């Protein structure tokens, strides 16, 4: 196996930042799309794949969630929350004249997250979208003669030898992205060098169509056992209107009794339950 880790690229993205924190010593390869990244681990080209699952401002990455639902052979084995810090960068040739840049490139989400800076300090610049923050930085690096800039993270500036002329230009200081690590073997992945903040267990539940109050009974099965749920969301089953999967995050590790008994009670009313993973979660702390 030539590579240990696949991730949503290109280089210089926040996903690469997550990979560098989780797998600092392992070879990694980037993929252009989330489906390609997930297919890589499914087909055995890589041992693990790292993909974004949720962002503070944009919410759930539905493409990741839908692929996770459909790929029953893959499990979440670890999770990392990365702070999203956007910086304004130019080629070193333009460091003294950065306010005069004619165009600014970045991912649409990054541009939206830096609206106040762009409106106040780069009002005359043309803003253009790019497939990713890393790709925008790469383009700026490859075109030193153009009066252009990129909005990206410090990883991109380092990767493409760009000068950060204005740091932390994002509108919201608490913006974070949650990344998950997928694997075929399903064994939890503990990371050295990162502080583990706890465990999660993620399950997917489909309700019976002919059972009134089924969702209430599902939640009650957790509630009376005092099992804390940190998140519940729905995704369409794509088999007809009004039919949904419910995805639930349980704030504890899969055990031998409590969660299995809860699942058994839920299945007894005709629900189908799939375990998507039981895994440790970590975070990279925001800088003060």
N, C-alpha and C positions, 0 to 999 in steps of 0.2 A: 504494500500500500504506500504510494509515494507521498501522500499528504495525510496528516492527522486531523486537520480541521478545515472545514469549508465555511465561508462567511459571505454575507451580502456585501459586495464591493462597490466601487474599486477601492484601492488603497486610499487612506486618508479619511475614511468615513467614521462615523461613531461606532459602527459595527466592528471595524478593525480595532478601535480603541477597546471595545469589550473583549475582543479576542486576545489582544496583547496583555490585558489584565488577567484573563482566565488561563491562557496557554502561552506564557512568556517564552517557553523554551521549545515549542513545537512548530513544525512547518505548517503553514496555512496557505490556502488558495482561495482567491476571490471568485465569486459568481455574479453575473449581472442582474439576476432576478431572484426573488424569494423561492419560486417553484424550482428553479435550477439548483439552488442551494440545498433545498430539502431533498430533491431527487438524488443529489450526489451522495448523501448519507444513506438513503434508501437503497441505492444501487451498489453501495460498498466502495465508492471512489474515495470517500473520507470516512474517518471513524466518528467524527462529531460535526455538526453544523450549528452555527450561531446565527440567529435571525431575530429581528425586532418583533416584540409582541404588543407593546403598549407605550404610548407617550402621554405625558401629563396634559398637554394641550390638545393633541389630535385624537386621543383615545386609542382604542384597540386597533391593531393592524389586522384587518379582517382577512386579508389574503393569507397571512400566517396561520390564523385560527382555522380557516376553512381547510387548508392543507393538512393541518394537524388532526382535524376531525376525520378526514378521509384516509389518512395514512395510519392505519391501525398498528402497523409494525413498528412505528417510531414512538418513543417516549421522551418526555422532558426529564433531563437528568440533573440540571442545574439552572440557576437564574442569576443574573447580575443587573443591577440598576446603575445606569451611568448618567451623570449630570450632563445636560446639554448646554455647552458654553460656546457661543458663536463669536468669531473674531473677524475683523475686516483686514484683509491681507492683499498685498500687491507684490509685484516683482521688485527685488531690491533696487533696480534701476529707477523706480518711481517712488521711493520711500519719502523723499522730500516734497513730492507734488501729489500726494495721494488724494487730496481733496479735489483735484482736477481730473480724476478719472472719468472717462466718458461712458463706460458701461460697468455694471456690477452683475456678476453671475453667481447663482447658487440654486439649491433645491427650492421648490416653491414653499415648502414648510419653513425653511430657514429664512427666506425673504420675508415671509409673513411674521415670523418671530422677531424680526429686526425692523419693523415698520417705523418706529419712532426715530431711530438713528438715520435711516434712509431718507425719511421725510425732512428731518432737521438739518442733516449735514451733507447729504448727497442728492439734494432736490433736483439738480440739473442732470444727473446721470440717468442713463437708460437702464432699467432693471430687466434682466432676461433670465429665464429659468433654465436649469440644467438638470440632468438625470439624478445627480447627487452632489453633495457639497464637495466630495473628494474629486469628482470629475471636473467640477468648476475650477478647483484649485489647480488641477493638472493642466487645464487649458490655459489658465493665466501664466503658469510657469513656462509653457511651451511657446508663448507669444510675447516675449519681452518688449517688442517694439510697439505693441498696441497699448493704448491708454485704458487698461481694463483692471478690474479688481474682482476678488472673490470673497464670499462669506463662507467660512468653514471653521473647523476646530483646529486646535494646536497641532494635532496629529498630521493634518493635511499640510500645514505650514512647514512642519519638519520634513515630511515626506517629499515635498515638491520645492523646497528651498525658497519659500516665500517669506516676506517680511510682514509680521503682524504690526500694523500701524495704529490700530484701535482695538483694544481687547474688550471682551464682554459687552458686546453691543446689543444683546438680546433684551427684549422688553420685560420678560419675566425671569426672575432669578431662581425660581424653584422648578424649572423645567427639567424633566428627567425622562429617560427612555429605559424600558424594561426589555432585556434580551434574554432569550432562552437558549439552552444547549440541547440539541436533539441527538438521540443515539438509538441504534437498533437493539442494543443489549438491555437497555432500560435500567441498568444499575446506577444508583445515585453517584454523582461526581462531586467529590469534595476537593476544594482548591487550596493549595498551600499559598500562604502570603496574603490571603484575603480574610477579612473577619466575617465569619458566618453569622447572620442575623436571625436565623431560625430555619424552620422547615415548612414546606407547603405540600399539600396533596391536591391535585387537580383532577376532577372527575367530569364526565359528560353524561348527561341524563336525557333520555327521550321518554316522553310521557305517553301513556296509553290514550288512544283517542276516545274511548268510551267510558272514562272514569272521571266523574266530576270531582273537583277539589283535589286532583292529584298533586299539583304543585304545592298546595298548602300542606299536604301530608308529607311530601318530600322534605320541606323546610322544617316541619315539626319533628321529623325523625332526627334531625341534627339538633334542634333546639332543646328537646327534653333531655338529651344527653350532654347538654352544655358544650357542644362542639362549636367553636367560633368559625364563622365563615367571613372571609375578608372580601369576597367578590362573587357576584352572580350576574351572568349576562346570557343573552340568548342569541342564537344564530339560526337562520332559516334552514330547514332540512332539504329544501329545494325539491320537494316532492309534492308541493301543493300549498296554497295559501293557508296561513294559520297554524302551520306545523313547524315546531322549533326544537332545536337542541338547547339544553340549558347547561351552561358550563359553570362549575362551582369551584372556588378556591377554598380549601380547608386549611386553617392555620395550625397544622400539626403534621407530623410524620405518620405515614401508614403504620398501624400497629397490628397486633394479632387478634384483638377483640373488638375495641370500640368502633372503629371505622368499618371493619368487615360486617359487624352486626347491623350497623346503620344501613349499609348497602343492601344487606339481606332483607331488611324491613322495607326498603324502597322497592326492591325487586318483587316483593310479595304482593304489591298492589299493581303489578303489571308493567313497571318501568324497566327500561333497559339502561344499564350503567356500564360505562367504559372508564377504566383508569387511564388517564393521560400521563401520569407521572407522580412520583413522590420524591421530593428533591430538596436540597439545601438552597437557600437564597442568600446572596451577598449584595453589597453595594459599594460603589466608589463615592466617598463622601464629597459633598460640595466644598470648594475652597472657601474659607472665611472671608 
